[in-house]
Amino acid sequence: MLDQQKNMFREEAAELLTDLEASLLELEETPTDQELVAKVFRAMHTIKGSGAMFGFDDIAAFTHEVETVFDLVRGGTLTVTQELINLSLSARDHIRGLLNPPEDGVVDMAAGTVLVQQFKALVPRPKEAPTQDKKVQELATGGDGESWTYRIRIKLVESIVFSGTRPDSLIRELAELGSCRVVAQTDSIPLLEDYTPESLYIYWDVVLSTDRGIDAIKDVFIFVEDDVDLKIDVIDGSEDGEGDVNYKRIGEILLDRGDITSAELDRILGENKPIGQKLIDSKNVDPGKIEVALYEQEMVRASRAQRQSQEAAATVRVPADRLDRLVDLVGEMVTIQSRMSQTAIGRDDAELISIAEEVERLTAELRDNTLSLRMLPIGTTFSKFKRLVRDLSQELGKEIELTTAGAETELDKTVIEKLNDPLIHLIRNSIDHGIEAPQLRVSAGKKRHGTIRLAAIHSGDCVVIEITDDGAGLDQERIRAKAIEKGIISDQDSLSPQELYQLIFASGFSTAAKVTGVSGRGVGMDVVRRAIESLRGTININSDPGQGTTIRVQIPLTLAIIESLLVGIGKERYVLPLSLVEECIELKRNQVHEAHGRNLVKVRDQLIPYLPLRRWFDITGEQPTIEQVVIPVSKASASAWWLIG
């Protein structure tokens, strides 16, 4: 159970770290955006609190230091600077390393220690006590050295333990804010026959003295805010009751808390009994009203618990291997369904054919729904590249902005995973080779900062991804000279611009003047092409010298199940991807004779060559009277069509 909860924390923390990186990059552009500051703080606070609950003490301790700094930013004590953003991004990377240690299991803890020291250096020294006109703000954020006393009542939903939250961790974190007394109230515990061991029936009353303010108290419960009824009252401040050591009597305190009415208090105080006994014996409230109040409380709690359960059930985390197994089973079912349909047609049984058609419909719907489970928005990959562009442009001394479009375009999970590295290579090349240095851009009449645009769009059963930059473009003559030098082409070869651009995908090809940490070794673009081709995709380049380059990658939506055309030659069976097939036409024996032995067929008044697969695969046996010619989707990319017979 604990391992399962830890894995759940790792998944949630990974998502939080992804959002955190995006928020920090946005905050770098708009450092005064308080919503982004609050978003960063909440992410840090959630990682810290959840990490402490599930035993990730090193993550909780480290994140606490970062959270402290952003708490000061949120309170207006600190401002967002480039140094803070850089440190925070490094802290994010360190947390990710603690979350998923490298294969050798060695995490650079010294780097974490240095980061903690750098964050602490940002915290200003305590200043003099604030003036009276800042008291309202201090009540929320806390002041330097000013102590406030709060009355807090904490009521968590009964089902809180099912979400993995440990109430004792919340109480301990609250106690860290200052001096406090905690009393567990047990009056809500039901009789034994109604008691559920997994439910939480107690609640807590806390008296806390701290200089941190109400916001700090609320932040303790920020990641369970939907599951807690939190009441906070200020009962004493630094200037309240000066010179008076007395405080309210017990009855007055109970009245303030709402635990007793004024009429009840007046009547009970008149009785000559201990106050506790007086409350027990009090029957001023009609039992029916008490019962209705209890029903109302129970119904509201049950309704909220039900809504929370429904919200939790709206998104279900499923291990990837289970999803892959489901897709495999659906693929096998599609194959069996196809055999069933063929058998039904072969037996010429109307009832069996009807059943086969219904099974085919249900199988197709099941296949489509199952494949949709694997689909993810490509924006999950796009968001990672903002950090890449930021860091690499700073390293190269360039000013580059990354814009994206079509982030909601969905792709198969497996395709997205395999697409990540090729896109990184392409973007790095656009930054290094494409975008010029600021001074060169200005001298060329361009804006100082360059732009890389990453866009995705659906195109039939494929997705097209375009990486466009407004840089210098590709130098055709330089590419040609390098290709001749490498022996890839000869100086007599005449190539079109498109053919020249394709040469950069050759192994070992590079036009970089010198080898750097980013490029120049000729390793990368050939890897990109192989990776794209392994996804059954294509990659093309268009470039306008002096204006920029566009790299167009086209890949299929999914690799899980491929609809195919089953063909037969003699006793052999072959499968052709249906996405590559435009149509099939018949080829009769007399048409073969009219061609005088040439492999040509007339289609809509046009002579088209074909490849006889029977001859290519050396298949013997009697040739049928009527054969089929399979026509590919793109005639331009096909050297010939295929004859199936």
ABEGO torsion letter per residue (X at the ends): XAAAAAAAAAAAAAAAAAAAAAAAAAAAABAABAAAAAAAAAAAAAAAAAAAAAGBAAAAAAAAAAAAAAAAAAAGABBBBAAAAAAAAAAAAAAAAAABBBAAGBBBAAAAAAAAAAAAAABBBBBBBBBAAAAAAAAAAEBBGBBBBBBBBBBBBAAAAAAGBBAAAAAAAAAAAEBBBBBBBAAABBBAAABBAABBABBBBBBBBBAAEAAAAAAAAAAAAAABBBBBBBABBAABGBGBABBBBAAAAAAAAGABBAAAAAAAAABBBBAAAAAAABAABBAAAAAAAAAAAAAAAAAAAAAAAAAAAABBBBBAAAAAAAAAAAAAAAAAAAAAAAAAAAAGBAAAAAAAAAAAAAAAAAAAAAAAAABBBAAAAAAAAAAAAAAAAAAAGBBBBBBBBGAABBBBAAAAAAAAAAAAAAAAAAAAAABBBAAAAAAAGBBABBBBBBBBBBBEABBBBBBBBABAEBBAAAAAAAAAAAGABBAABBBBAAAAAAAAABBGBBABABBBAABGAGBGAAAAAAAAAAAGBBBBBBBBBGAEBBBBBBBBABAABBBBBBBBBEABBBBBBAAABABBBBBBAAAAAAAGGBBBBBBGGBBBBBBBAAAAAGBBEBBBABBBBBBBABAAABABBBBBX
